Amino acid sequence: MVAQDTLDYYRSWLDYRRWFLRIPGVQACVACDGVPRLSVALGTADEPAGTPLTERHRFRIASHSKTFTAVLVLRLVERGRLRLDDPIATWVPGLVGSALAGRTLRELLSHGGGVVRDSKDGDFWQLLRPYPDPDELVRIAAAPSAAVLPRHQRFKYSNISYGLLGLVIEQATGASYADAVRTEILDPLGLSGTAADLEPGRGAEIAAGHSALAYASERTVIDQVSTAALAPATGFVATAADLVAFYSALLPGNDRLLGEDSQRQLRHRMWDVKKAESWYGLGVSLLRVGEHDLFGHGGGFPGHITRTLACPKRRTVASVLTNAIDGPAEPLVTALFSLMDAADSASHRPAPDGVGFTGRFANLWGVQDVALLDGRLFAINPTVADPADDPVALEVVDDSTLKMVSGPGTNSIGELMRYDFAPDGTVRSVRGGSGMTMRPFEIPA
C-alpha cells in the first residue's frame, strides 16, 4: 500500500514534470489491491488542437500487448489446449521445415528463440508501409534469415515472435486473436477501454501521438494505424485505469486470470536484460527499483510511450501513459516507488496534522518542493528525474519554521527554513537554503 499524502505529492510531481519536460499529455493511475487510489490526466490529448487530455482517452500501449498474449497462452496451457514446449510449427504449418520450426512457445514468450526482431524492412514503425498481415508474417518467419541467433543463447527481443504467438492462439481457440482477447481477458475484467488494435468508430477516443523534440522545434501529430498481424506484440489500446486493473489481476493471490503456478511461470526470471537488476519472464519485464521487486511492461509506439509496474509486496500497481515519442514513461512511473522508499527510510519526526508548510517554491536558482510523504516532510528537487534523489528531511520547529535535519552535505543541513504566512494562512515566501528567499510557484497556464 502507499500513503495518500505520498500519492497527492506524486500527482503534483507528475504535473510539474510534464510541464518541465514539455510532454503534451500524461495519464496515470495507481491502484492498491485492485482499488484505484489515484487517477489523473494532465496536459493535452492533441497539442496543436489544444484538446484537453481526459482519464477516458485511450493510448497505444504497444508492447504491453505481450503480457496480454502471454496470459492468453498460459490460460490455454492450463486447459491443456497448448503446451509451452510445443514447437511453433505444430501450430503454424507455414513454418514446417523452416529454421524456426522447432522453436518452442516458451522460447518465443521469453524472447529466447533468437528470432529476428522486426524483419529486414521494419519501416512500418515509421508508418512508411503497413504492418505485416498474417501471410507476410509467416513469410518473414519462414525465411532462413529469421533465425538470427541459436535458441537459448541470450535474450533477444522479437516482435515477430509475438505475432506468431497470436497465430497460435487463433489456431488453438478457433477465434480471431481480438475475439479471444475480449472473451478471455477484457470482458471478465470489465476492461471497456482496452482493445487488441484500433476499433472502427472509436478513433476519437485515442490521444493523438506526437513526434519528438529531438529533431524539430515543434511537435507534429502522428497518424494512428492498425498493426495487423503484429497486434499480439504491439497493437493494444488502453487507458491507465484499465492497465492497473489488468496487472492487479496478476498479483499473487488473485486467480481471476491465472492460477498460482502459471503466475509464477509468468514472473520467473528467464533472462537478464540490458541493465543490472532487470530481467524478462514470460511476457513481462521484471526489475528492482530500490526496495521494490516489480513486474510489468512498457511500450513504445509511434507517438506514445507507456509503462506499467506492479509491486506484489506492496500490492500496488502504477501505470503512466504519455502521448509523445520521447515521453519518459519509465522514470515517471518508477518515481512513485522511489517516493515510497524515501518515506519508508525516513527516521525524522512526523509533521503535526494540518501542517501548512507544503508547496512548490522557486527563486533564481530553481524550484523546490516541500512535500509530505507518509506524514514526514521533505524538500525535493522536482527538476531531477528521481524525486527521491537525495531529498532533505525537514522537521517542524514552530508554526513558521522548519529545520533541515538530514540530506546531502552540500545542502544547508542543520539550518532553518523560515516561512512568511499571509493572514489567510497562505505562504508569501520562504527563506531557505543559503538563506535565500523563495516564493510560491505555479505552473504557467
N, C-alpha and C positions, 0 to 999 in steps of 0.2 A: 504494500500500500504506500501511498505518497500523501504527505500532509497537504491540506488545502491551501495554506499560505504559500507553500512551495509552488503549487500549481498556479496560483494567482501571479506570482512573480514570473514564472515561466511564460505565461501568456504575455505579460508586459515585455519580457526579454525578446520573445519571438517578434512582437510588433516592432521593436526597435531594430532588430537585426534585419527584418525585411526592408525597412526604410534605409538603414545604413548601407546595405548591400544592393539596394535598388532592384530588388526582386519584384516583379509585378504582383504576384499573389502567393500567399501561404495559407493552406488549410491544414488544421491539425486537430487531432483528437487523442485523448488519453482515457483509458478505462482501467479500473481495478476490479478484479474478479468479474469481468464482463460488464460492469456497470460504468457508463460514461461519467467521468468526473470533470472533463474539460473538452469543449468543442468550440472551435473558433475559426473564422475565415477573415483574413486580413488582406487589404490591398484590392487589386483589380483582377477580374476574370479576363478582361481584354483591355490591354493598356491603351492602344490607340483610340478605342471607343470609349474608354473610361467606365466600363461596366463594373460595378462593384462585385467582388467575389462573395459568394454565399457558402454556407455549410452544405448546401444541396448540390453545388456544382460537382461534376464528375471529372476525374483526371485519368489520363492514360498511365496506368501503373506498371506497364512494361513487365519487367522480369519478376514482379510479384506473381505473375501468371504461373511461374514454375511451381510455386507452392500449391496452388490450386490443382495443377496437373499431378503433382506428386501425391496429394491427398486422394485424388481420384484413383490413381494406380493402386495405392495401398488399400483403399476400400474394396477394390476388385480382388486384390490378393487375399484380403480377409474372407471373401466369399468363395475363394477357390477358383475364380474365373481367370486369374493370372498368377504367375509365379515370378518373383523378382529375378530368378535365374533363367527365365525364358530368353532364348536368343531373339533378337529383333526380327529376324527373317521368318520366324514362326508366325508372326502377326502381320508382317509387311512382305507379301510374296515377291514384290519387285526387287527385294534385296537378296533373294536367294542367289548364291554364287558370287556375291559381291564381297569386297574386303571387310565390310561391316556386318556381314550376315551373322556372325557368331557373337557379336557384342550384346551383352545382356541388358535387360531393363534396369537392373540395379546400376550397371556401369553408366548407362545414359542418364539416369536420375542424379547420379553423384558427380557427373562430368569427369568420369574416369575412363571413358571409352576411347579417348584420343580422336574424337570426331572433329571435323572442320567446324570452325565457329559459325560462319555465315555463308560460305560458298566463295568462289573466286570473284563473284560480282555481287558485292554487298551494298550497292548503291541504292537499294530500297531504303536503307537507313537515312539517306539524304532525300528521299522521295523522288529520285530520278528515274525510278522504274517501280512497277508493282512488286509487292511481296510475293514470294513463291506460292503458287497454288499446289494442291496435292501431287499432281503429276510432276511438276518441276521439282518439288521437294524430294520425291523418290529418285528422280534423275540425278540430283545433286548428291544424295546419299549413296547411290549405286556406283558413282564414278570412282575409279581407283584412288583419285586424289582425296576422297573424303576421309580415308583413314590416315590422318596426318601423323599420328603417333601410335605406338603399340598400346594395347589396352593395359590398364593398371600401371602406367608409367608415372603419371603425375596428374594433378588437377589441370584440366583444360576445358575452359568454359565453352559451351556449344549450344547455340540456339537451334541448330539443325537437329540435335539430339532430342530436344523437347518437342519440336514439330513432329518427329517420328513417334514420340510417345502419344501425341494426340491421335495419330492414325491407329495406334494400338488400342486406345480407349474406344474409338469408333468401332473397330472390329470386335472387341470384347463385349460391347454393350448393344451393338446394332442400332445405335442412335448417333446423331451428329455430335461432335465434341461440345458445341454450345448447349445442346439439349441435355447432354449428360451432366455438364456442369450445373445447369439450372436444377435438374432433378435431384442430384446427389448432394449439392452444397448450398446453392443460393436459396432455393425455396425452403429447405429445412431450417436455415438460419435467418430467413426473412431479409436477405440482402437485396433489397429492391433497387439499390443504386449501383449494383455490380452486374457486369456482363462480360462474356468472353471476348467480345470485339465490339466494334461500332454497331449500333442498332438503328434501323430505319425510324425516322421520326423523332429521335432523341438527341440529335446533334447539338441543338441549342443548349442542352444541359451540360455540355463539356466545356470546361475552362479552356480558353484559347491558349495554345502553346506559343512560346516566344523564343526568338533566336537569342544568341549570346551577345554580350558586350565586348567579348574578346576580339572581335573582328569588325565591329561597327560602333558608331557613336549612339545609335538608336536601335531599339528592338523592333523586329517585324513579326507579324503573326504567321505561324506555320500551319499549313493545311492539315486536316485530320484525314487519315486514310485507313482502310481495312488492312489487317495483317494476314489475311487469308490462312494458309496452312501453318503459319508461324504464330497463330493466336495462342496455342498452348505454351509458347515460350515468352510472348511479349504483347499479346493483343488486348488484355483486360482493361476495362474502365471501372472505376470505383470511386467512392468517397472515403475520406479518412475514417468516418464513423463505421462504415461497412468493414474496412480493413481491421480495425481494432476488434470488431465483433468476430471476424473470421479467425484471427490469430488467438483471440481469447478462447475460442473453441478448441484450440490445440494445446492449451496449458494442461499440465499434468492434473489428472483427476476429472477432466472434462471429457466425456466419451461421446459427445454428440456427433463427432465425425469419425474418430478413430479410437480403437482400443488401446490399452496401455502399451502392449508390445509394439504395435505399429507406430505409436508416438515415439517410443524410444528409438526405433529404427530411423524415423524421420529426423530426429535430433542427434543421431550418432555422428561423431566426428570422423568422417570418411577421409577427408583430405585437408592438409594445411593449405591455406590460401596465401595471398601475396604479402601479408604483414604478420607480425607477431600477434599471437592471441586472436587469430582469425581462421575459421575452418568452414568446411561445407559438409552438409549431411545429405539427405535425400530431398532435394527441392527447397532446402532452407540454408541460409548462411548462419554461422554461429560466431560470436565474438565475445570478448570480455572487455567491458568498459568499467574501469575502477574495480569496485567490488561486485559487479553485476555480470553474471553469465547470461547472455542474451541469445535469442534466435529470432529469425525473421527473414526479410528480403528487402532488396532495393530494386529500383527500376529506372532505366534511362530510355526515354522515348523522344523523338524529335519534338522539342518544346516542353517536355515535362520530366522532372527529376524527383523521385519519390523514395521514401524509406519508412519501413515499419519494424519495430523491435519489441520483443516480448521478454519479460523477466519472470521466469517461473517462481523464483524465491519470493519476490515481492508481489506476484500476481498482477503485474502491471504491464499494459501494452500501450505503446505510443506510436502514432503514425503522423508523419509530416509530408505533405504533398506540395510541390512548387510547380509553377507553370512557366518555367524558363529553362533553357537547355544548360544554363550554368547555375541553376538553383542548388544551393548547398544543403540538400535534404538530410544527408547523413549527420553532419555536425549539428544541425538544428534539432534532430531527434536525440542524439546521444547526449546533448546538453542537459536534458531532463534527468538522466541517470547520474550525470556529474553533480547536478544540484542536490540530488538525493544523497549522494556520497558526502558532499560538504556538510549537509545537515546532520548526517549520521555521525560524522567525525568531530562535530563541534563539542568543545569542552567548556566554553564560557557560559555564563549565566543566561537563562532565557530572559527575554524582554517582558515587562509587565503587560497585561492585557490592555488593549486600547492604545498602545503606544503610537504616537503620531510622527515618528521620525522618518518613515519610509518615503521614498520618492526617487525621482531622477533629476540630477543636478548637473550643471555644466559651468565651465569657465574657459578661459583662453586655451587651456591645455587639454581639454577633452570633456568627457562625460563620465559621471559616476552614479551608480545606483546604490541606494540604501534599501536593502531587501530583508524581509522576514523569510527564513527557511526553517520550517518546523519549530517556530517560536523563538528563534535566535536571529539576531541582527548581524548582517554582513554588509561591507562595502564591496561592490562588484563592478568591474570594468566591462560594460556591455559591448565595447568595440572589439573585444577579442572573441575568437570562435568558441572557446571553452569558458563558460561563465564561472566555473569553479577553479580556474587557473589562478592560484594564489589569492583568494579573497581575504579581506581584512575582517577579523572578528571584532564586533563592537559591543560594548556593554553600556547600559544606561547609568549615568552618574546622577543626574537630576532631571527635572522636567524640560530642560532645554540643552542638555549636554550629553554627549556620548564620549566614550574613551576607546581608542584603537588599541586593543589588548593583544592581538597576535596577527601575524601575517608576514609578508616579505620584509626583510630588514631595510630595504630601500624605501619603504613607506614610513610614515611618521608614527611608528608604533610607540605606545605609551603616552601619546599626546591626545588632545581633546578635539572634538568637533562641536562647535557651539552654534546653536540654532537661533534664528530670529523669527519669531512667530507673529503673524498679524493677529488682531483682536479676534478674528473668526477662527483661529487655530491653524490656518494655512501657513506654509513655510514661505517667508520672504527671502531668506538667504541662509547659507551655512558657511561658516568659516572652518575649513577642514585641513587636509594635508598641506604641509608647508605654510600653514597659516593663511592660505588663500581663500578668497570668497567664491562660493558657488551659488548659482541661482537656479530655481526650478526650470526644468527644460521639458517642453512638449514637442512631439514630432510635428513638423510643419504640415499643414493640410495640403 
